[in-house]
Amino acid sequence: MSDYEQLEELEALEDIEERPFNLAYFLRILGYLRPYRRETIWTALGILAVSGVSMFEPYLLGQVVDQGIVPRNPDAVKRYALMIMALHMLAWLGGRTRTWMSAVIGQGVLYDLRQDLFTHIQQLGLRFFDRYPVGRIMSRITSDVESIARLLNAGLVTILGEGVNLLGILAVMMWMSWRLTLVAFVILPLLLLIVYKARTTLEASWKNVRKSISNINTYTNESVNGMQVVQAFAREGHNLHKFRGLTQSAHNAWMQAIKTDEAIWPAVEFVGVLGTGLVVIVGGAMILNETLTIGFVIAFVNYLWRFWAPLSAMSRVYGMLLSAMASAERIFGYLDTAPEITDKPNARPLPRIRGEVVFDHVYFKYNPDQDWVLADVDFVVQPGETIALVGHTGSGKTSIINLLMRFYDPVRGAVRIDGYDLRDVQVNSLRSQMAIVLQDGFAFSGSIADNIRYGRLDATDAEIQAVAQAVHLDEFVQSLEDGYAYDVGERGNRVSVGQRQLIAFARALIADPRILILDEATSSVDTETERIIQKAMTRLLEGRTAFIIAHRLSTIRHADRILVIDHGRIVEAGTHQELLARQGRYFNLYLTQFVGHPVATDVEPA
């Protein structure tokens, strides 16, 4: 089974919030504690300090009664009171240390795991992003990572701290009186049964709360993103009615969870009271028989009360542990997915590109069980030549670009630049000398200058303005109050489509690529914007090998050569005039778009 097939099985568990305990995953999670050995030691010391007070304080209280109050010895009372105060000071220091160090560990692991995951995801091929929605990837980086950090920050500390308390108190109780301990634990099976039932019922209640809140988030996101459609159809009232229903469901789920919580834990405490009552009855009889002292029984009852609290706390952490297992399964599924495109051990840097591109009888498919997407594609591009790719949707144009950028490797044949097989060179040395402008010019949140500088991070302000002038963007930028510091907003939503495209051209130009790819760069703009972009393209193409996928033939008619692609094969090649003279596929396409004579053909603009 491939990495992607295994990952798809894990993604099928998207809605599963808990998974059985998995020792391998748990040890792998603990591996993230290695850089925090010192903080872990301090946390352990803090836990021991707090637990030590829990184990010694009841004993000292018993001594206050037996050695101070009963014999009327004020000095003994003062002495034990000072000891108890000193213990509480130690517990305060230990608790503060434990809380602070566990927070450092939790946030550190959160940072490290999130960095590892984000770094690894950036190395995965496009096939990964074609298969998995952005929302799920974001959920892995945010919610699932937080679930694991929460386990290490709070859950693990609770398990260790309460576990030490539990074992320590049990040992002290057995040391004090194994008979009273057996009396106290007569009701333990009943208590464990109630705690188990309580955990199951409470988890179901709070799971309903989480689902109802998730429904609100989903609907809110959908409504805000589709606000233009909502207002266009005057459906605000309809949406409000549906949102009110979702909010009411969340309110009802929350109140039901609170009612369940308030009904269960008093029952747990009542069972604990029964055990304590038995101890008081038996202990009282032993006091009357002068077998035990009053202080002894008081101390023992205190220990017993402190014994039930860790059981309750650990039962609540159990759900957190299972939730972290589900998150770990999905996160490690991503981390264990091997990148498809990697450098060979002996890969060498690609020297400065001259621009010769060779597709040598290339065959390619995205999945093993599908037909060839590219079949025997064979052509040579000379340095500085502009090549236009034309064909129907799905003909293979974008696949050629994907192989040239080495987003994928060919199944058979080879792609070479300047004689170098792309599989033999370092990926970064290849892509750093190429640039691509997509159909929808993508803009990152931030300023116009930042978006242009993304093409070359060390570019100066003067260089940014120079490339903006070259692609006819500067005039628009100068009209803005903030100029190049203007914030384009999320995905560039504060500028027009054409302006985003010009920003993308400027970004590509400042990178000074040796090979340029324009993927339908003018298909989504109006005629006037296209005219401006055509001027920018003229500047951008100077002295570079270029590949153009175009929706409009007017964009590619001046290319040095046009390749017409049909079902993964090159069926025609030549200049605009040569292809028109042949009166073949390209000729039919030209008549359809420009002359208005419909012809029977399955070839259309890209």
C-alpha positions, 0 to 999 in steps of 0.5 A: 500500500502506498503512502497516499493510500495509507493517508487516505485511510487515515483521512477517512477517520476525520470525524473520529475524535478518539482512537485506542491507546497506541504505545508506538504513537505515545512514545513518538509523542514523548520523543518531542520532550527530548529538547526539554530535558531540563524543564522535564526534570524541574516539572518532575521536582514540582510534582514531587513537592506538591505530592509530598505535601499531600502525603505528609499534611494529613499525618501532621494534622493527626499529630496536632490532635494527638500530640497537641490538642488532646494532651493540651500541649500548645508548643506541639500545636505551634511546632506542627503548625509551622511544619504545615506552613513550611510544607504549604510554602514548598507546595506553592513553589512546587506548584508554580514550578510545575505549572510554568515548566509544563507550559514551557514544554507544552508550547515548545512541543506545539512549536516544534511539532507544528514546524515539523509538520509545516516543513514536511508539508511544503516538501510534498508534491502537488499530488498531495495537495490535489487529493486533500482539502486545504481545510483538513491540512489546516486542521492537522497543523492547528487543532490536531497539534494543539490536542497533542500539546494539550496532552503534554502540557496538562494531561501528562502532568495530571497523570504523573502528579495524580499517579504519584499521589495515588500510589503514595497515599495508598502506601501511607494508608497501608502502612498506617492500617491495612485493616482500615484500608480494606474497609475503605476500599469495599466500595471501590468497585462501585466507585470505578463503575460509576466513574467509567459510566460517568466518563462515557456519558460525559464524553458523549455530552461534550462531543455533542457540544463540540459538534454543534459548535463546529456546525456553527463555525462551518455555517458562519464561514460558508455564509460570510464567503457567500455573502454576495450570493446571500444578499443578491437573492435576499436570503438574509432572513433565511440564513438568520433562521438557520443560524438561530437553529444552529445556535439553539442546538449548541445552547441545548447541547451545552446545557445538557452537558452541564446537567449531566456533569452536575448529576454524575459527579455528586454521585461519585462524591456520595459513594466516596462519602460512603467509604469514608463513613465506613472508615469513621464507624470502624475507626470510631469503634477502634478509638473507643476500644483504645486501639487507635487514637483520634488523631490517627483516624482523622489523618486516615480519613484525610488520606482517604478523601485525597485518594478519591480526587486523583481517580476522578482527575485521571478518569477525565484525562483518559479522554484527552489521551484517546483524543491525542491518539486520534490526532497523533494518528493523523499527524504522523500519517502526514509526516510519514508520507514521503515526498515524491520529488527529492534530490538524488544523493549525488544530485548536483546544482544546475548551472546558470540556465541558457534555456534549451529545453528538451522533452525526449519521448516523454510518457506521463500519467498521474495515477497508475490506473489511468490512461497516458496524460502525455504520450510520446511528447517529443520536442526541442526548444532553443534558448530564448524561444517562446513556445505557445501550448494550445489544446482543449481542456485536459489535453496535457498542456499543464502536465507539460508545465508540471514536468518542466517545473519538476512538480512530477517526474515522467514515467518514461522518457526524460526532460532536459534543460541544457542537457541536464536530466532534471532528475539528476539536478537539485530541485532548488537550483532548478526552480530558483531559475524559473518563474511562473504566472498563473491564471489567477495571479495569487497575492499574499496578505501584506503590502504590494512591495512584499508581494513583489519582493517574494520573487527575490527576497533581497530586492531593494525598494528601487528594484521593486519600483523598476520592475513595477514600471516595466510591467506598467504597475507603477502608475496604479501604485502611485495613485494609492495613498500608501503606495507600495506599502498598500496592504492588498488583503487576504489573497489580494482581495483589495485589488482587482484581478488585473492588478493582481496579475500585474503584481504577479508579473512584477514578482516574476520579473524581479526573480530574473528567471531564465525560463518563464511560464505563463499559464493562461495569464490573461484569460480572466481579465478584460480587454483593456487590462489585457492590453496592459498585460500584453505590454508587460509580457513583452518586457517579461519575455525579453531574453528568456525561454518562455512557455505560454498557455493561453486562452486567447489566441491573440496572446500567443499568435506572436510566439516563435512556435505553437504546439497544438496538443490533443489527448496528450500528443503533439499533433501540430507545431509551427508558427501562427502563419505556418499553422494557418497555411496548413488548415488543420486543427489550429486553423479550425481553432482560429476560425472559431475564435476570430472569424466566427465560423463554427467548425466541428472540432474538439479543440478549443482555447485552453 
